Amino acid sequence: MQRFILNFLKFLLFLGVGVLILYLLYRHQNAAFQAECALKGIPGEECNLLDKVLHDFGTVKVSWLFLVLCAFIVSNISRAIRWNMLIKPLGYTPRLINSFFCIMIGYFANLGLPRLGEVLRAGTMSQYENIPVEKVMGTVVVDRIIDVISILLVTALAIFLEYDTILAFAKQHVAIADKIAMLQNMLIWGIPLMLLGVAGLWYFRKQLLSTSIGQKIMGFAQGFWQGIQTVRQLDRPWLFLFHSFLIWFMYYSMTYLNFHAFAPTAHLSLVAALITFVFGGWGIVIPSPGGMGTYHFLAQTALAMYGISGEDGFSWANISFFTIQLGGNVAIGLSSWLLLPIVNRNYQPKALSHEHIGAN
């Protein structure tokens, strides 16, 4: 009960942060929209940003949004294949449909509490494929580490292609530079403190490992490390790299396809889609439910670099956000949660033979 209350409070905290950011962004953008209407002589009661967003939702081209969801599904099928490749060296061969469903259930859980999805994804896979959960969790960590490397590489590419545009925009918005400086200060203090904590744990390791709790933690850590080590035992590393590329190419394609769904952004280039994708991607990384608020702010910021007005940028961010969250994570996530026990009703997972593992 205490754990449930703690998780519920965390959910309220992250949800509150996301809603607050979204509200502040809306209030600021609505004020700017009202001022623009006043300049054009439009009465205030006829000029409301929320009404505009709802109107813009009604004007989107649904066929493009359907393609966005197709790209979303392809990316996660590819992620499921890549995850199975990480699990195989452990001696297990999960069904692809189980891996896909577990991933989608994880995304759905992240809407409630950021990062809960990774734990639930590993636990669900462990339950249906009879794999030790600590080993599965190790492969999930590898999967996420590769995602971090991927977003850093994509960010580097975006900066390389549009360095002048980003720099000019940053100079016009000094507050962004201040936030970057604040982040640097946090890293300067945070990294030494983290290293100090690790050193303390290492110094007292014998005392800690002599306790029953320490032994349990060590057992979990060994299985966890075994799961991480699977990346060094891949059967077909080039296929693994291909799926890693395909996952992120599909993510990028979702942004570009969303541009074409909304008239004010339909003319934007492939490079503009890359910048918006990178900015929005970091907005989702920030711990709020599905990137609520943070995604809107950063995606709208990116669109402003290419001359998209604040109100149109706000509308596009909502169209993109809710297409993926409702059409993808909620609809497919809930369906996966309902279908998983049905498709596994008579399924008995089988481990690979030791000979087969050794051959790989």
C-alpha positions as CSV (number, residue, x, y, z in Angstrom):
1,M,0.0,0.0,0.0
2,Q,2.8,2.4,0.9
3,R,4.6,1.6,-2.4
4,F,1.3,2.3,-4.3
5,I,0.9,5.6,-2.6
6,L,4.6,6.6,-3.3
7,N,4.2,5.7,-7.0
8,F,0.9,7.6,-7.2
9,L,2.5,10.7,-5.7
10,K,5.3,10.4,-8.2
11,F,2.7,10.2,-11.0
12,L,1.0,13.3,-9.7
13,L,4.3,15.1,-9.4
14,F,5.4,14.4,-13.0
15,L,1.9,14.9,-14.4
16,G,1.7,18.2,-12.5
17,V,5.0,19.4,-14.0
18,G,3.9,18.4,-17.5
19,V,0.5,20.1,-17.1
20,L,2.1,23.2,-15.6
21,I,4.6,23.6,-18.5
22,L,1.8,23.1,-21.0
23,Y,-0.4,25.6,-19.2
24,L,2.3,28.3,-19.0
25,L,3.2,27.7,-22.6
26,Y,-0.5,28.0,-23.6
27,R,-1.0,31.2,-21.5
28,H,2.1,32.8,-23.0
29,Q,1.1,31.9,-26.5
30,N,-2.5,32.9,-26.0
31,A,-1.4,36.3,-24.9
32,A,0.7,36.7,-28.0
33,F,-2.2,35.5,-30.1
34,Q,-4.6,38.0,-28.5
35,A,-2.1,40.8,-29.2
36,E,-1.8,39.8,-32.8
37,C,-5.6,39.8,-33.1
38,A,-5.8,43.3,-31.6
39,L,-3.3,44.6,-34.2
40,K,-5.5,43.1,-36.9
41,G,-8.7,44.6,-35.3
42,I,-10.2,41.2,-34.4
43,P,-12.3,41.3,-31.2
44,G,-10.8,39.4,-28.3
45,E,-13.9,37.2,-27.9
46,E,-13.3,36.0,-31.4
47,C,-9.6,35.3,-30.9
48,N,-8.8,32.3,-28.6
49,L,-5.9,30.0,-29.0
50,L,-7.8,27.0,-27.7
51,D,-10.5,27.5,-30.3
52,K,-7.7,27.8,-33.0
53,V,-6.1,24.5,-31.9
54,L,-9.4,22.7,-32.0
55,H,-10.1,24.2,-35.4
56,D,-6.6,23.2,-36.6
57,F,-7.3,19.6,-35.5
58,G,-10.3,19.6,-37.8
59,T,-8.2,20.7,-40.8
60,V,-5.5,18.0,-40.6
61,K,-5.1,15.5,-43.4
62,V,-5.9,12.2,-41.7
63,S,-4.2,10.1,-44.4
64,W,-0.8,11.6,-43.3
65,L,-1.6,10.9,-39.7
66,F,-2.3,7.3,-40.7
67,L,1.2,7.1,-42.2
68,V,2.6,8.6,-39.0
69,L,1.1,5.7,-37.1
70,C,2.4,3.2,-39.6
71,A,5.9,4.5,-39.1
72,F,5.4,4.3,-35.4
73,I,4.4,0.6,-35.7
74,V,7.3,-0.2,-38.0
75,S,9.8,1.4,-35.6
76,N,8.5,-0.7,-32.7
77,I,8.5,-3.9,-34.7
78,S,12.1,-3.2,-35.5
79,R,12.7,-2.4,-31.8
80,A,11.2,-5.8,-30.9
81,I,13.4,-7.6,-33.3
82,R,16.5,-5.8,-31.9
83,W,15.5,-6.6,-28.4
84,N,15.1,-10.3,-29.3
85,M,18.6,-10.2,-30.7
86,L,19.9,-9.0,-27.3
87,I,18.0,-11.7,-25.4
88,K,19.1,-14.6,-27.6
89,P,22.6,-14.8,-26.2
90,L,21.0,-15.5,-22.8
91,G,19.6,-18.7,-24.1
92,Y,16.0,-17.6,-24.8
93,T,14.0,-17.0,-28.0
94,P,11.0,-14.8,-27.2
95,R,8.2,-14.6,-29.7
96,L,8.3,-11.4,-31.7
97,I,4.6,-10.6,-30.9
98,N,5.4,-10.9,-27.2
99,S,8.4,-8.6,-27.5
100,F,6.3,-6.0,-29.4
101,F,3.4,-6.2,-26.9
102,C,5.8,-5.8,-24.0
103,I,7.4,-2.7,-25.6
104,M,4.0,-1.1,-26.2
105,I,2.8,-1.9,-22.7
106,G,6.0,-0.1,-21.4
107,Y,5.2,3.0,-23.5
108,F,1.7,3.0,-22.1
109,A,3.0,2.8,-18.5
110,N,5.4,5.7,-19.1
111,L,2.4,7.9,-19.7
112,G,1.4,7.3,-16.1
113,L,4.9,7.5,-14.5
114,P,8.1,8.2,-16.5
115,R,10.6,5.3,-16.6
116,L,8.1,2.9,-15.0
117,G,7.6,1.5,-18.5
118,E,11.1,0.0,-18.7
119,V,10.5,-1.9,-15.4
120,L,7.1,-3.1,-16.5
121,R,8.4,-4.1,-19.9
122,A,11.1,-6.3,-18.4
123,G,8.7,-7.8,-15.8
124,T,6.1,-8.6,-18.4
125,M,8.6,-10.3,-20.7
126,S,10.0,-12.2,-17.7
127,Q,6.5,-13.4,-16.9
128,Y,5.4,-14.6,-20.3
129,E,8.8,-15.9,-21.6
130,N,10.0,-17.4,-18.3
131,I,13.3,-15.4,-18.3
132,P,14.9,-14.1,-15.0
133,V,13.8,-10.5,-14.7
134,E,17.2,-9.2,-13.8
135,K,18.6,-10.6,-17.1
136,V,15.8,-9.0,-19.1
137,M,16.3,-5.7,-17.3
138,G,20.0,-5.8,-18.4
139,T,18.9,-6.0,-22.0
140,V,16.4,-3.2,-21.6
141,V,19.2,-1.0,-20.2
142,V,21.4,-1.9,-23.2
143,D,18.4,-1.0,-25.5
144,R,18.1,2.4,-23.7
145,I,21.9,3.1,-23.8
146,I,21.8,2.6,-27.5
147,D,18.9,5.0,-27.8
148,V,20.9,7.6,-25.8
149,I,23.9,7.1,-28.2
150,S,21.5,7.4,-31.2
151,I,19.9,10.7,-30.0
152,L,23.3,12.1,-29.4
153,L,24.4,11.2,-32.9
154,V,21.2,12.6,-34.4
155,T,21.7,15.8,-32.4
156,A,25.2,16.1,-33.6
157,L,24.1,15.7,-37.2
158,A,21.3,18.4,-36.7
159,I,23.9,20.8,-35.2
160,F,26.3,20.2,-38.0
161,L,23.7,20.8,-40.7
162,E,22.0,23.9,-39.1
163,Y,24.7,25.3,-36.8
164,D,24.3,28.9,-38.1
165,T,20.5,28.8,-37.8
166,I,20.6,27.4,-34.3
167,L,23.3,29.9,-33.2
168,A,21.4,32.9,-34.6
169,F,18.3,31.8,-32.9
170,A,20.1,31.3,-29.5
171,K,21.6,34.8,-29.7
172,Q,18.1,36.2,-30.1
173,H,16.9,34.3,-27.1
174,V,19.4,34.9,-24.3
175,A,17.3,32.9,-21.8
176,I,18.3,29.7,-23.7
177,A,22.0,30.5,-23.1
178,D,21.3,31.1,-19.4
179,K,19.6,27.7,-19.1
180,I,22.6,26.0,-20.8
181,A,24.9,27.7,-18.4
182,M,22.8,26.5,-15.5
183,L,22.9,22.9,-16.8
184,Q,26.7,23.2,-17.0
185,N,26.9,24.2,-13.4
186,M,24.7,21.3,-12.4
187,L,27.0,18.9,-14.2
188,I,30.1,20.5,-12.5
189,W,28.7,19.8,-9.1
190,G,26.7,16.7,-9.8
191,I,29.5,14.5,-11.4
192,P,31.9,14.9,-8.4
193,L,29.1,14.1,-6.0
194,M,28.2,11.0,-8.0
195,L,31.8,9.8,-8.1
196,L,32.1,10.4,-4.3
197,G,29.1,8.2,-3.8
198,V,30.5,5.4,-6.0
199,A,33.8,5.6,-4.1
200,G,32.0,5.3,-0.8
201,L,30.1,2.2,-1.9
202,W,33.3,0.6,-3.2
203,Y,35.2,1.4,0.1
204,F,32.4,-0.3,2.2
205,R,31.7,-3.1,-0.3
206,K,32.8,-5.9,2.0
207,Q,30.6,-4.8,4.9
208,L,27.7,-4.3,2.5
209,L,28.1,-7.7,0.7
210,S,28.2,-9.6,4.0
211,T,24.6,-8.7,4.7
212,S,21.7,-10.8,3.3
213,I,20.4,-7.7,1.5
214,G,23.8,-7.1,0.0
215,Q,24.0,-10.7,-1.3
216,K,20.6,-10.4,-2.9
217,I,21.7,-7.2,-4.6
218,M,24.8,-8.8,-5.8
219,G,22.8,-11.7,-7.3
220,F,20.6,-9.3,-9.0
221,A,23.6,-7.3,-10.2
222,Q,25.3,-10.4,-11.7
223,G,22.2,-11.3,-13.7
224,F,21.8,-7.7,-14.7
225,W,25.4,-7.5,-15.9
226,Q,24.9,-10.8,-17.8
227,G,22.0,-9.1,-19.6
228,I,24.1,-6.1,-20.5
229,Q,26.9,-8.3,-21.8
230,T,24.7,-9.7,-24.5
231,V,25.5,-6.8,-26.8
232,R,29.0,-8.3,-27.1
233,Q,27.5,-11.7,-28.2
234,L,25.3,-10.7,-31.0
235,D,24.7,-13.2,-33.8
236,R,24.4,-10.7,-36.6
237,P,25.8,-7.3,-35.5
238,W,25.1,-5.6,-38.8
239,L,21.5,-6.6,-38.7
240,F,21.4,-5.1,-35.2
241,L,22.8,-1.8,-36.5
242,F,20.3,-1.8,-39.4
243,H,17.4,-2.1,-36.9
244,S,19.0,0.6,-34.7
245,F,19.1,2.9,-37.8
246,L,15.6,2.0,-38.9
247,I,14.1,2.7,-35.5
248,W,15.4,6.3,-35.5
249,F,14.7,6.8,-39.2
250,M,11.1,6.0,-38.6
251,Y,11.0,8.4,-35.6
252,Y,12.3,11.1,-37.9
253,S,9.8,10.2,-40.6
254,M,7.0,10.6,-38.1
255,T,7.9,14.3,-37.7
256,Y,8.2,14.9,-41.5
257,L,4.9,13.1,-42.2
258,N,3.3,15.2,-39.4
259,F,4.5,18.3,-41.3
260,H,2.4,17.3,-44.3
261,A,-0.7,16.7,-42.2
262,F,-0.9,20.4,-41.2
263,A,-1.1,23.1,-43.9
264,P,1.2,25.8,-42.2
265,T,4.1,23.2,-41.8
266,A,3.6,21.3,-45.1
267,H,6.2,23.4,-46.9
268,L,9.0,22.8,-44.4
269,S,12.1,20.9,-45.5
270,L,13.7,17.6,-44.5
271,V,16.3,19.5,-42.5
272,A,13.6,21.5,-40.7
273,A,12.0,18.1,-39.8
274,L,15.3,16.9,-38.4
275,I,15.8,19.9,-36.2
276,T,12.2,19.7,-34.9
277,F,12.6,16.0,-34.4
278,V,15.7,16.5,-32.3
279,F,14.2,19.3,-30.2
280,G,11.0,17.3,-29.7
281,G,13.0,14.2,-28.9
282,W,14.8,15.9,-26.0
283,G,11.4,17.1,-24.8
284,I,10.3,13.5,-24.5
285,V,13.5,12.5,-22.7
286,I,12.8,15.0,-20.0
287,P,10.7,13.2,-17.3
288,S,7.1,14.3,-17.8
289,P,4.3,11.9,-18.9
290,G,5.1,11.2,-22.6
291,G,6.9,14.6,-22.9
292,M,3.7,16.6,-22.0
293,G,4.6,20.3,-22.0
294,T,8.3,19.8,-22.6
295,Y,7.7,18.3,-26.1
296,H,5.4,21.2,-27.0
297,F,7.8,23.9,-25.8
298,L,10.9,22.5,-27.6
299,A,9.0,21.5,-30.8
300,Q,7.4,24.9,-31.0
301,T,10.9,26.5,-30.4
302,A,12.3,24.5,-33.3
303,L,9.5,25.5,-35.6
304,A,10.0,29.2,-34.8
305,M,13.5,28.9,-36.3
306,Y,11.7,28.3,-39.7
307,G,9.2,31.1,-39.5
308,I,6.3,29.1,-38.1
309,S,4.2,31.4,-35.8
310,G,3.8,30.6,-32.2
311,E,0.1,29.7,-32.4
312,D,0.7,27.4,-35.5
313,G,3.7,25.8,-33.8
314,F,1.6,25.2,-30.7
315,S,-1.2,23.6,-32.8
316,W,1.3,21.4,-34.7
317,A,2.9,20.2,-31.5
318,N,-0.5,19.2,-30.1
319,I,-1.4,17.4,-33.3
320,S,1.9,15.5,-33.3
321,F,1.8,14.8,-29.6
322,F,-1.7,13.5,-29.4
323,T,-1.5,11.5,-32.6
324,I,1.3,9.5,-31.1
325,Q,0.1,9.4,-27.5
326,L,-3.6,8.6,-28.2
327,G,-3.3,6.7,-31.6
328,G,0.0,4.9,-30.7
329,N,0.8,4.6,-27.0
330,V,-2.7,4.5,-25.6
331,A,-4.6,2.6,-28.3
332,I,-1.9,0.1,-29.2
333,G,-0.6,-0.1,-25.6
334,L,-4.0,-0.9,-24.2
335,S,-4.7,-3.4,-27.0
336,S,-1.3,-5.1,-26.2
337,W,-2.2,-5.3,-22.5
338,L,-5.5,-7.0,-23.4
339,L,-4.1,-9.3,-26.2
340,L,-1.0,-10.5,-24.5
341,P,-2.6,-13.1,-22.2
342,I,-4.9,-14.2,-25.1
343,V,-2.1,-14.9,-27.6
344,N,-0.1,-16.7,-24.8
345,R,-3.0,-18.9,-23.6
346,N,-1.4,-22.2,-24.8
347,Y,2.2,-20.9,-25.2
348,Q,5.1,-22.7,-23.5
349,P,8.4,-20.7,-23.8
350,K,11.5,-22.8,-24.8
351,A,15.1,-22.0,-24.0
352,L,17.9,-22.6,-26.5
353,S,20.1,-25.6,-26.0
354,H,23.6,-24.9,-24.5
355,E,25.1,-26.3,-27.7
356,H,23.2,-23.7,-29.8
357,I,24.2,-20.9,-27.5
358,G,27.8,-21.9,-27.6
359,A,27.7,-22.1,-31.4
360,N,26.6,-18.4,-31.6
